[in-house]
């Protein structure tokens, strides 16, 4: 048995999800805290590598004892797990749901869809309450520019070679991904939000998409040009890699029903 | 001439507005930063003392040279002031609007109305993105409980002796205040928000009101009892003083039109 846990984290003070020597990572913190909670070493496996500063609203990870053991290693009932976990976790990570999964489950390889949100604050003054939680684009994005961004984003949908939207130097050999849905809208807090879901993402893909959409907002790129940028398969055709702190991993989908326990 | 500046600040890392020796205050930071910006010592006067952890969405303060000078001391055009100020301010304070005011203006004594918002997160798990920015009330507040809070809050309206809602040991001699408006509703982020405006507030008044409304939410106090609590003029009758980090100074009103310059 593995324990699947859905978490929310503020990525500001982490070097990313993955453990790195001498740096504070989400994986490192969770491995230590859950090890203390259970009283024996555990291995924490994530659904995605995230960069330093990147946030999560629904990051899925699995916990299992590091040493081989039988199925009943978790003394805490799954229905009470989040409440117990939240007493042990640091203030920038919260457990929001938990479920029991079979041993063969892997939070990354079992995932069939991920959804990211990229948040942009387009007011001249950046509120201290938004700093580090959205990218600051100093010019106001008009309703028509927002509509252009939405039209441009829609052109990402479908199965494409996304080499133009992959960080240079990536070791990925197959740059083909299927984007299922996109949206660009202003949320209730006034932030411009680009939402994208796909079967998987290349390194920096959402941030390069966001940077390219901001070129559309600025009128530097016509929304119809997105198709040409994709087809060029050249990183130089796309826009800048937008700042990490605008990015949120929102949701991970698995191809089976998960009996989530939500308690607190 | 005095310069009136409207600011937003995250109060988490301040001891409050007022300067205190050896502690980081909003007034202390602004006095230092604006002094550097202008190149001569300035005096910064606030519209209100706020406690450590209390936030502001529209805090008004006045800047004037500490030494006597003529009216044209500010070399920065008021229309460009916020942009200039924001390059000099720390990341947890932002200037959002500026206006020129006559010497006799005082941001505190000239104010005729202030509005505060008290934010409550009523989900079992506190999101890292809400921590320090709303009070955590671990039980879900139902729609009917929310309506009871709203009815209870409405009983604060009018001119009353608010001794029951004043921190013990306050030196204020006249505890009569006029509450102009109240509201309790769930905002777009899902937080329960208590909004109250008055001609002035006693020490901890909004936080004690919020603590009392949470007793109404819990069913410990009937909404009609608010009038009895006010009339008792005993601090013990009211609820706990709710945590400072749920409180936001939202708006200050002056009895004249202010020509605000908003630029960024």
Interface residues (C-beta under 8 A of the other chain):
Chain A: X8 X9 X10 X55 X82 X83 X86 X91 X92 X93 X94 X95 X96 X123 X124 X125 X126 X127 X128 X129 X131 X133 X138 X188 X189 X263 X264
Chain B: X8 X9 X10 X55 X82 X83 X86 X91 X92 X93 X94 X95 X96 X123 X124 X125 X126 X127 X128 X129 X131 X133 X138 X188 X189 X263 X264
